[in-house]
Amino acid sequence: MPISDETIDNPRALRIRRAADLTDVRERRRYGRMLVEGPQAVREAVAFVPSALHDVFVEVTNAPDPMAAGEDGHAHPHAWASPRLAGVAEAADAAGAYVHPVTSRVMHRLAPEAQGVVAVADLPSPAMPTDDRGGCPGMVAAFWQIRDPGNAGAVIRVADAAGCAAAVFVDDCVDAYGPKVARSTAGSLFHLPVVHLSTSDFLGWSAGSGLPLIAADVHGMPDVRPVPLPALLARRSVASRGGRVCVLFGNEARGLPDSLLVRADEVASIPMYGHAESLNLATSAAVLLYALAMSGRQGTSAGDVDAGAGTGRGSAAAAVGGSAGTTGVVE
């Protein structure tokens, strides 16, 4: 579909209002569509799920330049607001999306922090991946009652970078397809399935997945003490699985309840070697998931790491569920 010749300058245009309405979760569910904000997220959607794209709105300068050239060196009738946006517009056009040039005031109406480009895409219909034997093909990162959109986007990005087969939002979580979450994933939302499950459905899936369930929690319970991460990696039962585990992280402020801890095969904590009291959720997820991923991919355990680290002064285990008031940092 060719790039529209018309530049939309009216923030109240029907197409703009309908797209802007998708910031509301009720409208997303009603229409089965979502907003994708920012050059990186839109570019990844174009590359990985082009058939899901509908409208792509790209900001132009106020004074169109008919000789403006895109990244392909060809002349275009639109003066895109930056060469980066020109590349996104052309890729979206080549993928079959309907590209609309818009003014800065229209872009502000759609998404003030979108850096000049917003897309409307179908909501994904993700499912848990399975291998030929019906089991899960790799590591899974699960998050119970994650509430902060920035945290949610950051942990999806971490799960993607660590090579997880899926990310799971368990129980009452923020909507993974809200604009801020999608933007914070920097495109990772389109690289792996992000599945919402109730607590009971998650536990049912976990029991039949063939993956050990590791709960990330600093406190554990009186009769279930957390194992420091180096000691966990040194165990043959974990190291021999090639990274095929499910790691469950808790709510940013409250961690995991006992009712979930008792269902885990292991409870793990991250040792603190300095004086920090805890790590935020996204950092904790990055440390734990990467440690498991690297151990599994190298085919070696961490037996040469001091399994007792973190037991001395200034080395209390990190609160993997995060602490009140902390948020994941995203670019």
C-alpha positions, -999 to +999 in steps of 0.1 A: +000+000+000+015+033-010+024+060+016-004+084+018+000+117-001-020+135+026-004+148+057-028+146+087-028+178+106-061+175+126-057+159+160-094+153+160-095+133+128-114+100+132-084+078+124-063+097+150-090+095+177-095+058+172-058+052+174-054+074+205-083+055+222-061+024+222-042+038+252-073+025+272-072-012+279-109-015+274-106-001+239-077-025+231-098-054+241-128-041+223-110-038+190-083-063+194-056-038+186-028-020+204-005+010+199+032+005+192+052+036+201+088+046+191+112+039+162+127+007+178+094-009+187+078-001+154+108-013+134+108-047+153+070-050+147+077-044+109+104-070+109+088-097+130+050-093+127+044-073+095+010-089+089-003-076+122+003-040+113-024-016+101-018+021+103+017+036+109+018+073+117+051+090+110+059+126+119+069+151+092+084+186+094+060+215+091+075+225+057+074+195+033+104+192+010+096+174-023+133+167-028+137+151+006+154+117+003+149+086+023+176+061+034+173+044+000+185+076-017+153+081-036+133+113-035+101+113-015+073+138-013+074+139+025+099+156+047+102+130+074+112+145+107+145+126+107+164+101+086+156+074+112+119+080+108+123+079+070+138+045+073+109+033+095+083+047+071+098+031+041+102-003+058+066-002+070+054+007+035+074-022+020+058-045+046+023-035+034+013-012+063-007+020+056+018+048+063+003+082+072+025+114+074+013+135+104+023+168+119+039+172+153+007+182+170-010+151+157+019+130+169+016+147+203-021+137+204-012+101+196+018+097+219+039+125+233+069+103+240+068+082+208+098+099+192+079+105+160+063+072+151+033+052+162+017+021+148-016+003+152-012-035+153-034-065+161-032-077+197-010-109+198-026-142+207+003-158+224+005-194+236+031-213+256+056-228+232+061-266+231+087-289+216+081-321+196+074-341+228+049-315+242+073-300+267+086-265+269+117-260+246+136-236+269+138-213+299+107-194+309+106-162+330+074-157+350+063-127+370+036-127+396+015-096+400+040-073+383+023-039+383+046-012+370+046-007+332+083+003+331+092-028+351+071-050+329+087-037+297+122-041+311+117-077+323+103-087+289+134-072+273+156-091+298+138-124+291+142-119+254+179-110+257+185-141+280+170-163+253+138-173+272+113-193+252+084-172+268+076-147+295+045-153+317+025-126+336+009-144+364-023-133+382-033-096+384-005-079+364-002-048+343-014-052+307+016-063+287+002-046+256-002-012+270+017+016+252+043+022+279+050-015+284+053-020+246+077+010+243+098-002+272+104-036+257+122-018+227+107-044+204+112-075+225+074-078+228+074-091+192+103-116+197+088-140+222+053-150+235+042-130+265+014-150+281-011-139+308-021-168+331-041-170+364-021-184+393-039-218+391-033-220+353+003-212+357+008-238+384-010-263+362+012-255+333+043-256+354+035-290+368+032-304+333+060-285+316+089-307+326+108-276+338+119-272+375+103-242+391+127-218+407+112-191+429+133-160+433+129-147+468+152-134+495+133-146+526+119-180+517+100-196+546+110-208+581+114-244+567+125-234+532+156-212+532+167-196+499+197-210+482+224-185+471+226-183+433+262-196+430+252-227+451+221-232+430+242-231+398+266-257+412+239-282+417+240-309+390+202-310+390+202-274+376+234-273+357+227-305+338+194-291+324+210-268+298+191-238+311+157-254+308+140-240+339+111-218+349+120-189+371+092-171+390+097-136+403+074-118+427+056-085+430+079-054+431+070-045+467+058-078+483+078-106+466+061-140+465+035-154+489+041-186+508+014-203+488+037-200+457+070-206+475+058-240+487+051-251+450+087-243+439+114-269+435+140-244+446+140-210+462+169-189+451+185-156+462+211-133+447+241-126+471+250-090+478+288-085+478+285-048+487+263-028+510+232-024+489+201-038+505+185-051+474+182-050+436+152-038+417+131-063+398+145-058+363+181-060+376+174-091+396+158-108+366+188-099+345+213-114+370+194-146+376+182-153+341+216-146+325+234-167+351+211-197+343+213-190+306+251-188+305+255-218+327+232-239+305+247-227+272+283-233+283+274-268+296+292-261+328+282-256+364+294-228+386+311-251+411+342-231+410+323-201+424+322-198+461+288-213+470+289-198+504+293-162+492+268-138+506+267-152+541+290-127+557+287-090+568+274-068+541+264-098+519+227-103+527+208-119+498+192-095+474+154-092+474+147-106+440+111-095+442+123-059+445+117-034+473+090-008+477+095+022+455+120+006+431+115+005+394+133-011+365+155+013+345+149+013+307+165+033+280 
